[in-house]
Amino acid sequence: MVSCREFLQLMLDGWLAATLPRHRQRACDEHVATCHACTDYVDSYRVTVGMLRRHRAAERTPAVPEDLVRAIVAQHSGS
Ligand SMILES: [Zn+2]
């Protein structure tokens, strides 16, 4: 099972495009199926990227913001 931090990186590395090795792809699928924080993030990421793409055709994949990673990890390990 991947952690939230690993998932967020893998998501940008190819999960969204389904280009990861199959076992990594499936590990990410499993993470997102069980992690509401990352599900929410994926949804908002897709919306954001969709908006950016409309403005800038050659938008590069941004790095995962550190603040966001910390927020998700904190939310996850909190209760
Ligand atoms: Zn997560």
PDB file of the backbone (N, CA, C, O) and the ligand in Angstrom, with CONECT records:
HET     ZN  A 101       1
ATOM      1  N   MET A   1       0.846  -1.199   0.000  1.00  0.00           N
ATOM      2  CA  MET A   1       0.000   0.000   0.000  1.00  0.00           C
ATOM      3  C   MET A   1       0.887   1.257   0.000  1.00  0.00           C
ATOM      4  O   MET A   1       1.847   1.343   0.765  1.00  0.00           O
ATOM      5  N   VAL A   2       0.567   2.196  -0.836  1.00  0.00           N
ATOM      6  CA  VAL A   2       1.351   3.426  -0.890  1.00  0.00           C
ATOM      7  C   VAL A   2       0.821   4.424   0.136  1.00  0.00           C
ATOM      8  O   VAL A   2      -0.349   4.377   0.515  1.00  0.00           O
ATOM      9  N   SER A   3       1.685   5.316   0.576  1.00  0.00           N
ATOM     10  CA  SER A   3       1.275   6.389   1.478  1.00  0.00           C
ATOM     11  C   SER A   3       0.672   7.527   0.655  1.00  0.00           C
ATOM     12  O   SER A   3       0.751   7.540  -0.573  1.00  0.00           O
ATOM     13  N   CYS A   4       0.072   8.480   1.364  1.00  0.00           N
ATOM     14  CA  CYS A   4      -0.486   9.647   0.673  1.00  0.00           C
ATOM     15  C   CYS A   4       0.596  10.381  -0.106  1.00  0.00           C
ATOM     16  O   CYS A   4       0.392  10.784  -1.251  1.00  0.00           O
ATOM     17  N   ARG A   5       1.743  10.547   0.531  1.00  0.00           N
ATOM     18  CA  ARG A   5       2.824  11.271  -0.137  1.00  0.00           C
ATOM     19  C   ARG A   5       3.253  10.540  -1.409  1.00  0.00           C
ATOM     20  O   ARG A   5       3.423  11.153  -2.463  1.00  0.00           O
ATOM     21  N   GLU A   6       3.425   9.226  -1.296  1.00  0.00           N
ATOM     22  CA  GLU A   6       3.817   8.448  -2.467  1.00  0.00           C
ATOM     23  C   GLU A   6       2.736   8.519  -3.545  1.00  0.00           C
ATOM     24  O   GLU A   6       3.025   8.659  -4.733  1.00  0.00           O
ATOM     25  N   PHE A   7       1.501   8.420  -3.102  1.00  0.00           N
ATOM     26  CA  PHE A   7       0.414   8.468  -4.070  1.00  0.00           C
ATOM     27  C   PHE A   7       0.421   9.768  -4.855  1.00  0.00           C
ATOM     28  O   PHE A   7       0.292   9.765  -6.079  1.00  0.00           O
ATOM     29  N   LEU A   8       0.574  10.893  -4.136  1.00  0.00           N
ATOM     30  CA  LEU A   8       0.530  12.193  -4.812  1.00  0.00           C
ATOM     31  C   LEU A   8       1.644  12.294  -5.850  1.00  0.00           C
ATOM     32  O   LEU A   8       1.450  12.855  -6.929  1.00  0.00           O
ATOM     33  N   GLN A   9       2.812  11.746  -5.517  1.00  0.00           N
ATOM     34  CA  GLN A   9       3.907  11.786  -6.488  1.00  0.00           C
ATOM     35  C   GLN A   9       3.617  10.859  -7.671  1.00  0.00           C
ATOM     36  O   GLN A   9       3.808  11.235  -8.828  1.00  0.00           O
ATOM     37  N   LEU A  10       3.154   9.647  -7.366  1.00  0.00           N
ATOM     38  CA  LEU A  10       2.862   8.679  -8.427  1.00  0.00           C
ATOM     39  C   LEU A  10       1.737   9.180  -9.335  1.00  0.00           C
ATOM     40  O   LEU A  10       1.725   8.935 -10.541  1.00  0.00           O
ATOM     41  N   MET A  11       0.799   9.885  -8.717  1.00  0.00           N
ATOM     42  CA  MET A  11      -0.312  10.433  -9.497  1.00  0.00           C
ATOM     43  C   MET A  11       0.234  11.320 -10.616  1.00  0.00           C
ATOM     44  O   MET A  11      -0.191  11.231 -11.768  1.00  0.00           O
ATOM     45  N   LEU A  12       1.199  12.190 -10.238  1.00  0.00           N
ATOM     46  CA  LEU A  12       1.776  13.094 -11.229  1.00  0.00           C
ATOM     47  C   LEU A  12       2.732  12.351 -12.160  1.00  0.00           C
ATOM     48  O   LEU A  12       2.880  12.715 -13.327  1.00  0.00           O
ATOM     49  N   ASP A  13       3.375  11.315 -11.643  1.00  0.00           N
ATOM     50  CA  ASP A  13       4.350  10.577 -12.447  1.00  0.00           C
ATOM     51  C   ASP A  13       3.693   9.726 -13.529  1.00  0.00           C
ATOM     52  O   ASP A  13       4.369   9.291 -14.461  1.00  0.00           O
ATOM     53  N   GLY A  14       2.390   9.482 -13.422  1.00  0.00           N
ATOM     54  CA  GLY A  14       1.781   8.699 -14.485  1.00  0.00           C
ATOM     55  C   GLY A  14       0.451   8.052 -14.156  1.00  0.00           C
ATOM     56  O   GLY A  14      -0.213   7.514 -15.042  1.00  0.00           O
ATOM     57  N   TRP A  15       0.043   8.097 -12.859  1.00  0.00           N
ATOM     58  CA  TRP A  15      -1.206   7.425 -12.533  1.00  0.00           C
ATOM     59  C   TRP A  15      -2.384   8.025 -13.300  1.00  0.00           C
ATOM     60  O   TRP A  15      -3.220   7.304 -13.844  1.00  0.00           O
ATOM     61  N   LEU A  16      -2.435   9.362 -13.332  1.00  0.00           N
ATOM     62  CA  LEU A  16      -3.547  10.022 -14.034  1.00  0.00           C
ATOM     63  C   LEU A  16      -3.583   9.630 -15.508  1.00  0.00           C
ATOM     64  O   LEU A  16      -4.654   9.497 -16.100  1.00  0.00           O
ATOM     65  N   ALA A  17      -2.400   9.447 -16.089  1.00  0.00           N
ATOM     66  CA  ALA A  17      -2.318   9.107 -17.513  1.00  0.00           C
ATOM     67  C   ALA A  17      -2.309   7.592 -17.733  1.00  0.00           C
ATOM     68  O   ALA A  17      -2.278   7.113 -18.866  1.00  0.00           O
ATOM     69  N   ALA A  18      -2.339   6.838 -16.599  1.00  0.00           N
ATOM     70  CA  ALA A  18      -2.323   5.365 -16.673  1.00  0.00           C
ATOM     71  C   ALA A  18      -1.071   4.844 -17.377  1.00  0.00           C
ATOM     72  O   ALA A  18      -1.137   3.903 -18.168  1.00  0.00           O
ATOM     73  N   THR A  19       0.064   5.464 -17.080  1.00  0.00           N
ATOM     74  CA  THR A  19       1.320   5.051 -17.706  1.00  0.00           C
ATOM     75  C   THR A  19       2.275   4.398 -16.706  1.00  0.00           C
ATOM     76  O   THR A  19       3.403   4.064 -17.069  1.00  0.00           O
ATOM     77  N   LEU A  20       1.848   4.211 -15.464  1.00  0.00           N
ATOM     78  CA  LEU A  20       2.716   3.554 -14.481  1.00  0.00           C
ATOM     79  C   LEU A  20       2.760   2.050 -14.748  1.00  0.00           C
ATOM     80  O   LEU A  20       1.881   1.499 -15.410  1.00  0.00           O
ATOM     81  N   PRO A  21       3.805   1.388 -14.217  1.00  0.00           N
ATOM     82  CA  PRO A  21       3.788  -0.088 -14.234  1.00  0.00           C
ATOM     83  C   PRO A  21       2.506  -0.578 -13.567  1.00  0.00           C
ATOM     84  O   PRO A  21       1.977   0.077 -12.669  1.00  0.00           O
ATOM     85  N   ARG A  22       2.011  -1.728 -14.010  1.00  0.00           N
ATOM     86  CA  ARG A  22       0.676  -2.158 -13.597  1.00  0.00           C
ATOM     87  C   ARG A  22       0.525  -2.283 -12.078  1.00  0.00           C
ATOM     88  O   ARG A  22      -0.509  -1.913 -11.522  1.00  0.00           O
ATOM     89  N   HIS A  23       1.559  -2.805 -11.410  1.00  0.00           N
ATOM     90  CA  HIS A  23       1.421  -2.967  -9.961  1.00  0.00           C
ATOM     91  C   HIS A  23       1.374  -1.631  -9.248  1.00  0.00           C
ATOM     92  O   HIS A  23       0.707  -1.502  -8.222  1.00  0.00           O
ATOM     93  N   ARG A  24       2.079  -0.619  -9.782  1.00  0.00           N
ATOM     94  CA  ARG A  24       2.037   0.716  -9.182  1.00  0.00           C
ATOM     95  C   ARG A  24       0.682   1.366  -9.455  1.00  0.00           C
ATOM     96  O   ARG A  24       0.096   2.021  -8.593  1.00  0.00           O
ATOM     97  N   GLN A  25       0.212   1.165 -10.664  1.00  0.00           N
ATOM     98  CA  GLN A  25      -1.086   1.715 -11.042  1.00  0.00           C
ATOM     99  C   GLN A  25      -2.170   1.179 -10.103  1.00  0.00           C
ATOM    100  O   GLN A  25      -3.038   1.916  -9.635  1.00  0.00           O
ATOM    101  N   ARG A  26      -2.088  -0.142  -9.842  1.00  0.00           N
ATOM    102  CA  ARG A  26      -3.103  -0.762  -8.999  1.00  0.00           C
ATOM    103  C   ARG A  26      -2.954  -0.330  -7.542  1.00  0.00           C
ATOM    104  O   ARG A  26      -3.948  -0.150  -6.840  1.00  0.00           O
ATOM    105  N   ALA A  27      -1.720  -0.163  -7.094  1.00  0.00           N
ATOM    106  CA  ALA A  27      -1.508   0.312  -5.723  1.00  0.00           C
ATOM    107  C   ALA A  27      -2.129   1.696  -5.540  1.00  0.00           C
ATOM    108  O   ALA A  27      -2.702   1.997  -4.493  1.00  0.00           O
ATOM    109  N   CYS A  28      -2.009   2.526  -6.566  1.00  0.00           N
ATOM    110  CA  CYS A  28      -2.611   3.864  -6.502  1.00  0.00           C
ATOM    111  C   CYS A  28      -4.128   3.772  -6.539  1.00  0.00           C
ATOM    112  O   CYS A  28      -4.814   4.493  -5.815  1.00  0.00           O
ATOM    113  N   ASP A  29      -4.650   2.895  -7.374  1.00  0.00           N
ATOM    114  CA  ASP A  29      -6.102   2.697  -7.418  1.00  0.00           C
ATOM    115  C   ASP A  29      -6.617   2.320  -6.039  1.00  0.00           C
ATOM    116  O   ASP A  29      -7.641   2.828  -5.581  1.00  0.00           O
ATOM    117  N   GLU A  30      -5.891   1.420  -5.384  1.00  0.00           N
ATOM    118  CA  GLU A  30      -6.319   0.959  -4.065  1.00  0.00           C
ATOM    119  C   GLU A  30      -6.223   2.078  -3.038  1.00  0.00           C
ATOM    120  O   GLU A  30      -7.075   2.206  -2.160  1.00  0.00           O
ATOM    121  N   HIS A  31      -5.179   2.881  -3.159  1.00  0.00           N
ATOM    122  CA  HIS A  31      -5.036   3.988  -2.204  1.00  0.00           C
ATOM    123  C   HIS A  31      -6.205   4.954  -2.339  1.00  0.00           C
ATOM    124  O   HIS A  31      -6.830   5.334  -1.349  1.00  0.00           O
ATOM    125  N   VAL A  32      -6.491   5.342  -3.568  1.00  0.00           N
ATOM    126  CA  VAL A  32      -7.529   6.340  -3.791  1.00  0.00           C
ATOM    127  C   VAL A  32      -8.911   5.783  -3.392  1.00  0.00           C
ATOM    128  O   VAL A  32      -9.808   6.536  -3.012  1.00  0.00           O
ATOM    129  N   ALA A  33      -9.057   4.482  -3.486  1.00  0.00           N
ATOM    130  CA  ALA A  33     -10.339   3.874  -3.118  1.00  0.00           C
ATOM    131  C   ALA A  33     -10.570   3.911  -1.615  1.00  0.00           C
ATOM    132  O   ALA A  33     -11.710   3.825  -1.157  1.00  0.00           O
ATOM    133  N   THR A  34      -9.500   4.038  -0.851  1.00  0.00           N
ATOM    134  CA  THR A  34      -9.628   3.990   0.603  1.00  0.00           C
ATOM    135  C   THR A  34      -9.289   5.305   1.282  1.00  0.00           C
ATOM    136  O   THR A  34      -9.411   5.419   2.502  1.00  0.00           O
ATOM    137  N   CYS A  35      -8.865   6.303   0.512  1.00  0.00           N
ATOM    138  CA  CYS A  35      -8.388   7.554   1.111  1.00  0.00           C
ATOM    139  C   CYS A  35      -9.212   8.731   0.589  1.00  0.00           C
ATOM    140  O   CYS A  35      -9.080   9.134  -0.566  1.00  0.00           O
ATOM    141  N   HIS A  36     -10.063   9.273   1.460  1.00  0.00           N
ATOM    142  CA  HIS A  36     -10.924  10.373   1.030  1.00  0.00           C
ATOM    143  C   HIS A  36     -10.129  11.636   0.734  1.00  0.00           C
ATOM    144  O   HIS A  36     -10.478  12.394  -0.171  1.00  0.00           O
ATOM    145  N   ALA A  37      -9.064  11.862   1.493  1.00  0.00           N
ATOM    146  CA  ALA A  37      -8.259  13.070   1.263  1.00  0.00           C
ATOM    147  C   ALA A  37      -7.680  13.063  -0.151  1.00  0.00           C
ATOM    148  O   ALA A  37      -7.724  14.073  -0.852  1.00  0.00           O
ATOM    149  N   CYS A  38      -7.142  11.925  -0.560  1.00  0.00           N
ATOM    150  CA  CYS A  38      -6.552  11.850  -1.895  1.00  0.00           C
ATOM    151  C   CYS A  38      -7.625  11.838  -2.984  1.00  0.00           C
ATOM    152  O   CYS A  38      -7.412  12.387  -4.065  1.00  0.00           O
ATOM    153  N   THR A  39      -8.761  11.226  -2.715  1.00  0.00           N
ATOM    154  CA  THR A  39      -9.866  11.277  -3.679  1.00  0.00           C
ATOM    155  C   THR A  39     -10.265  12.719  -3.949  1.00  0.00           C
ATOM    156  O   THR A  39     -10.449  13.130  -5.095  1.00  0.00           O
ATOM    157  N   ASP A  40     -10.397  13.488  -2.849  1.00  0.00           N
ATOM    158  CA  ASP A  40     -10.746  14.899  -3.003  1.00  0.00           C
ATOM    159  C   ASP A  40      -9.665  15.635  -3.788  1.00  0.00           C
ATOM    160  O   ASP A  40      -9.956  16.477  -4.637  1.00  0.00           O
ATOM    161  N   TYR A  41      -8.403  15.297  -3.484  1.00  0.00           N
ATOM    162  CA  TYR A  41      -7.315  15.985  -4.159  1.00  0.00           C
ATOM    163  C   TYR A  41      -7.321  15.673  -5.657  1.00  0.00           C
ATOM    164  O   TYR A  41      -7.143  16.567  -6.484  1.00  0.00           O
ATOM    165  N   VAL A  42      -7.527  14.404  -5.999  1.00  0.00           N
ATOM    166  CA  VAL A  42      -7.563  14.013  -7.412  1.00  0.00           C
ATOM    167  C   VAL A  42      -8.665  14.783  -8.132  1.00  0.00           C
ATOM    168  O   VAL A  42      -8.464  15.288  -9.236  1.00  0.00           O
ATOM    169  N   ASP A  43      -9.827  14.864  -7.495  1.00  0.00           N
ATOM    170  CA  ASP A  43     -10.940  15.593  -8.118  1.00  0.00           C
ATOM    171  C   ASP A  43     -10.567  17.052  -8.365  1.00  0.00           C
ATOM    172  O   ASP A  43     -10.769  17.577  -9.459  1.00  0.00           O
ATOM    173  N   SER A  44     -10.019  17.701  -7.332  1.00  0.00           N
ATOM    174  CA  SER A  44      -9.710  19.121  -7.487  1.00  0.00           C
ATOM    175  C   SER A  44      -8.537  19.318  -8.447  1.00  0.00           C
ATOM    176  O   SER A  44      -8.472  20.318  -9.161  1.00  0.00           O
ATOM    177  N   TYR A  45      -7.607  18.350  -8.459  1.00  0.00           N
ATOM    178  CA  TYR A  45      -6.479  18.449  -9.391  1.00  0.00           C
ATOM    179  C   TYR A  45      -6.974  18.396 -10.832  1.00  0.00           C
ATOM    180  O   TYR A  45      -6.544  19.175 -11.683  1.00  0.00           O
ATOM    181  N   ARG A  46      -7.881  17.465 -11.086  1.00  0.00           N
ATOM    182  CA  ARG A  46      -8.391  17.335 -12.462  1.00  0.00           C
ATOM    183  C   ARG A  46      -9.114  18.593 -12.898  1.00  0.00           C
ATOM    184  O   ARG A  46      -8.984  19.023 -14.044  1.00  0.00           O
ATOM    185  N   VAL A  47      -9.880  19.188 -11.985  1.00  0.00           N
ATOM    186  CA  VAL A  47     -10.577  20.427 -12.304  1.00  0.00           C
ATOM    187  C   VAL A  47      -9.572  21.532 -12.598  1.00  0.00           C
ATOM    188  O   VAL A  47      -9.696  22.267 -13.577  1.00  0.00           O
ATOM    189  N   THR A  48      -8.558  21.631 -11.713  1.00  0.00           N
ATOM    190  CA  THR A  48      -7.554  22.679 -11.874  1.00  0.00           C
ATOM    191  C   THR A  48      -6.786  22.524 -13.170  1.00  0.00           C
ATOM    192  O   THR A  48      -6.599  23.489 -13.911  1.00  0.00           O
ATOM    193  N   VAL A  49      -6.339  21.302 -13.442  1.00  0.00           N
ATOM    194  CA  VAL A  49      -5.578  21.056 -14.670  1.00  0.00           C
ATOM    195  C   VAL A  49      -6.439  21.334 -15.892  1.00  0.00           C
ATOM    196  O   VAL A  49      -5.961  21.882 -16.886  1.00  0.00           O
ATOM    197  N   GLY A  50      -7.698  20.957 -15.816  1.00  0.00           N
ATOM    198  CA  GLY A  50      -8.605  21.222 -16.920  1.00  0.00           C
ATOM    199  C   GLY A  50      -8.705  22.710 -17.207  1.00  0.00           C
ATOM    200  O   GLY A  50      -8.727  23.132 -18.364  1.00  0.00           O
ATOM    201  N   MET A  51      -8.764  23.506 -16.135  1.00  0.00           N
ATOM    202  CA  MET A  51      -8.848  24.950 -16.315  1.00  0.00           C
ATOM    203  C   MET A  51      -7.554  25.501 -16.890  1.00  0.00           C
ATOM    204  O   MET A  51      -7.567  26.347 -17.785  1.00  0.00           O
ATOM    205  N   LEU A  52      -6.425  25.006 -16.361  1.00  0.00           N
ATOM    206  CA  LEU A  52      -5.133  25.494 -16.845  1.00  0.00           C
ATOM    207  C   LEU A  52      -4.945  25.152 -18.314  1.00  0.00           C
ATOM    208  O   LEU A  52      -4.449  25.965 -19.095  1.00  0.00           O
ATOM    209  N   ARG A  53      -5.345  23.945 -18.680  1.00  0.00           N
ATOM    210  CA  ARG A  53      -5.143  23.505 -20.061  1.00  0.00           C
ATOM    211  C   ARG A  53      -5.922  24.381 -21.034  1.00  0.00           C
ATOM    212  O   ARG A  53      -5.506  24.601 -22.171  1.00  0.00           O
ATOM    213  N   ARG A  54      -7.050  24.869 -20.561  1.00  0.00           N
ATOM    214  CA  ARG A  54      -7.830  25.727 -21.446  1.00  0.00           C
ATOM    215  C   ARG A  54      -7.082  27.029 -21.732  1.00  0.00           C
ATOM    216  O   ARG A  54      -7.244  27.633 -22.792  1.00  0.00           O
ATOM    217  N   HIS A  55      -6.267  27.445 -20.773  1.00  0.00           N
ATOM    218  CA  HIS A  55      -5.549  28.703 -20.959  1.00  0.00           C
ATOM    219  C   HIS A  55      -4.173  28.504 -21.579  1.00  0.00           C
ATOM    220  O   HIS A  55      -3.739  29.288 -22.422  1.00  0.00           O
ATOM    221  N   ARG A  56      -3.504  27.461 -21.156  1.00  0.00           N
ATOM    222  CA  ARG A  56      -2.135  27.232 -21.620  1.00  0.00           C
ATOM    223  C   ARG A  56      -2.009  25.823 -22.168  1.00  0.00           C
ATOM    224  O   ARG A  56      -2.035  24.855 -21.407  1.00  0.00           O
ATOM    225  N   ALA A  57      -1.876  25.700 -23.455  1.00  0.00           N
ATOM    226  CA  ALA A  57      -1.868  24.392 -24.110  1.00  0.00           C
ATOM    227  C   ALA A  57      -0.709  23.530 -23.634  1.00  0.00           C
ATOM    228  O   ALA A  57      -0.870  22.322 -23.461  1.00  0.00           O
ATOM    229  N   ALA A  58       0.439  24.121 -23.423  1.00  0.00           N
ATOM    230  CA  ALA A  58       1.640  23.346 -23.110  1.00  0.00           C
ATOM    231  C   ALA A  58       1.947  23.352 -21.610  1.00  0.00           C
ATOM    232  O   ALA A  58       3.110  23.333 -21.209  1.00  0.00           O
ATOM    233  N   GLU A  59       0.907  23.379 -20.797  1.00  0.00           N
ATOM    234  CA  GLU A  59       1.102  23.376 -19.354  1.00  0.00           C
ATOM    235  C   GLU A  59       1.889  22.149 -18.904  1.00  0.00           C
ATOM    236  O   GLU A  59       1.547  21.019 -19.252  1.00  0.00           O
ATOM    237  N   ARG A  60       2.944  22.383 -18.129  1.00  0.00           N
ATOM    238  CA  ARG A  60       3.698  21.254 -17.600  1.00  0.00           C
ATOM    239  C   ARG A  60       3.095  20.804 -16.280  1.00  0.00           C
ATOM    240  O   ARG A  60       2.469  21.593 -15.573  1.00  0.00           O
ATOM    241  N   THR A  61       3.285  19.542 -15.955  1.00  0.00           N
ATOM    242  CA  THR A  61       2.761  19.010 -14.707  1.00  0.00           C
ATOM    243  C   THR A  61       3.456  19.687 -13.532  1.00  0.00           C
ATOM    244  O   THR A  61       4.679  19.624 -13.410  1.00  0.00           O
ATOM    245  N   PRO A  62       2.685  20.327 -12.676  1.00  0.00           N
ATOM    246  CA  PRO A  62       3.318  20.991 -11.538  1.00  0.00           C
ATOM    247  C   PRO A  62       3.770  19.982 -10.483  1.00  0.00           C
ATOM    248  O   PRO A  62       3.256  18.865 -10.424  1.00  0.00           O
ATOM    249  N   ALA A  63       4.718  20.374  -9.665  1.00  0.00           N
ATOM    250  CA  ALA A  63       5.129  19.540  -8.543  1.00  0.00           C
ATOM    251  C   ALA A  63       4.020  19.556  -7.492  1.00  0.00           C
ATOM    252  O   ALA A  63       3.194  20.468  -7.462  1.00  0.00           O
ATOM    253  N   VAL A  64       4.012  18.549  -6.644  1.00  0.00           N
ATOM    254  CA  VAL A  64       3.050  18.524  -5.550  1.00  0.00           C
ATOM    255  C   VAL A  64       3.445  19.593  -4.539  1.00  0.00           C
ATOM    256  O   VAL A  64       4.573  19.588  -4.048  1.00  0.00           O
ATOM    257  N   PRO A  65       2.536  20.509  -4.223  1.00  0.00           N
ATOM    258  CA  PRO A  65       2.877  21.537  -3.233  1.00  0.00           C
ATOM    259  C   PRO A  65       3.097  20.908  -1.856  1.00  0.00           C
ATOM    260  O   PRO A  65       2.296  20.095  -1.396  1.00  0.00           O
ATOM    261  N   GLU A  66       4.190  21.296  -1.213  1.00  0.00           N
ATOM    262  CA  GLU A  66       4.531  20.723   0.097  1.00  0.00           C
ATOM    263  C   GLU A  66       3.408  20.949   1.120  1.00  0.00           C
ATOM    264  O   GLU A  66       3.078  20.049   1.892  1.00  0.00           O
ATOM    265  N   ASP A  67       2.832  22.142   1.119  1.00  0.00           N
ATOM    266  CA  ASP A  67       1.766  22.449   2.081  1.00  0.00           C
ATOM    267  C   ASP A  67       0.614  21.477   1.935  1.00  0.00           C
ATOM    268  O   ASP A  67       0.036  21.027   2.925  1.00  0.00           O
ATOM    269  N   LEU A  68       0.289  21.160   0.708  1.00  0.00           N
ATOM    270  CA  LEU A  68      -0.832  20.262   0.452  1.00  0.00           C
ATOM    271  C   LEU A  68      -0.519  18.862   0.961  1.00  0.00           C
ATOM    272  O   LEU A  68      -1.360  18.214   1.584  1.00  0.00           O
ATOM    273  N   VAL A  69       0.696  18.404   0.688  1.00  0.00           N
ATOM    274  CA  VAL A  69       1.098  17.074   1.158  1.00  0.00           C
ATOM    275  C   VAL A  69       0.991  17.020   2.677  1.00  0.00           C
ATOM    276  O   VAL A  69       0.442  16.068   3.232  1.00  0.00           O
ATOM    277  N   ARG A  70       1.512  18.036   3.344  1.00  0.00           N
ATOM    278  CA  ARG A  70       1.462  18.067   4.811  1.00  0.00           C
ATOM    279  C   ARG A  70       0.024  18.063   5.300  1.00  0.00           C
ATOM    280  O   ARG A  70      -0.305  17.365   6.259  1.00  0.00           O
ATOM    281  N   ALA A  71      -0.829  18.833   4.653  1.00  0.00           N
ATOM    282  CA  ALA A  71      -2.230  18.916   5.070  1.00  0.00           C
ATOM    283  C   ALA A  71      -2.914  17.562   4.940  1.00  0.00           C
ATOM    284  O   ALA A  71      -3.653  17.146   5.833  1.00  0.00           O
ATOM    285  N   ILE A  72      -2.673  16.890   3.853  1.00  0.00           N
ATOM    286  CA  ILE A  72      -3.313  15.585   3.629  1.00  0.00           C
ATOM    287  C   ILE A  72      -2.779  14.558   4.609  1.00  0.00           C
ATOM    288  O   ILE A  72      -3.549  13.794   5.191  1.00  0.00           O
ATOM    289  N   VAL A  73      -1.473  14.532   4.794  1.00  0.00           N
ATOM    290  CA  VAL A  73      -0.882  13.567   5.718  1.00  0.00           C
ATOM    291  C   VAL A  73      -1.374  13.830   7.140  1.00  0.00           C
ATOM    292  O   VAL A  73      -1.676  12.891   7.877  1.00  0.00           O
ATOM    293  N   ALA A  74      -1.455  15.101   7.526  1.00  0.00           N
ATOM    294  CA  ALA A  74      -1.916  15.451   8.871  1.00  0.00           C
ATOM    295  C   ALA A  74      -3.372  15.025   9.053  1.00  0.00           C
ATOM    296  O   ALA A  74      -3.747  14.473  10.088  1.00  0.00           O
ATOM    297  N   GLN A  75      -4.167  15.286   8.053  1.00  0.00           N
ATOM    298  CA  GLN A  75      -5.584  14.938   8.113  1.00  0.00           C
ATOM    299  C   GLN A  75      -5.743  13.432   8.276  1.00  0.00           C
ATOM    300  O   GLN A  75      -6.653  12.958   8.956  1.00  0.00           O
ATOM    301  N   HIS A  76      -4.849  12.697   7.646  1.00  0.00           N
ATOM    302  CA  HIS A  76      -4.933  11.252   7.619  1.00  0.00           C
ATOM    303  C   HIS A  76      -4.521  10.626   8.943  1.00  0.00           C
ATOM    304  O   HIS A  76      -5.133   9.662   9.404  1.00  0.00           O
ATOM    305  N   SER A  77      -3.478  11.185   9.551  1.00  0.00           N
ATOM    306  CA  SER A  77      -2.934  10.575  10.763  1.00  0.00           C
ATOM    307  C   SER A  77      -3.544  11.205  12.009  1.00  0.00           C
ATOM    308  O   SER A  77      -3.201  10.825  13.128  1.00  0.00           O
ATOM    309  N   GLY A  78      -4.445  12.164  11.819  1.00  0.00           N
ATOM    310  CA  GLY A  78      -5.006  12.895  12.949  1.00  0.00           C
ATOM    311  C   GLY A  78      -5.805  12.050  13.925  1.00  0.00           C
ATOM    312  O   GLY A  78      -5.347  11.810  15.042  1.00  0.00           O
ATOM    313  N   SER A  79      -6.971  11.598  13.538  1.00  0.00           N
ATOM    314  CA  SER A  79      -7.903  11.005  14.490  1.00  0.00           C
ATOM    315  C   SER A  79      -7.499   9.614  14.917  1.00  0.00           C
ATOM    316  O   SER A  79      -8.193   8.989  15.719  1.00  0.00           O
TER     317      SER A  79
HETATM  318 ZN    ZN A 101      -4.141   9.378   0.636  1.00  0.00          ZN2+
END
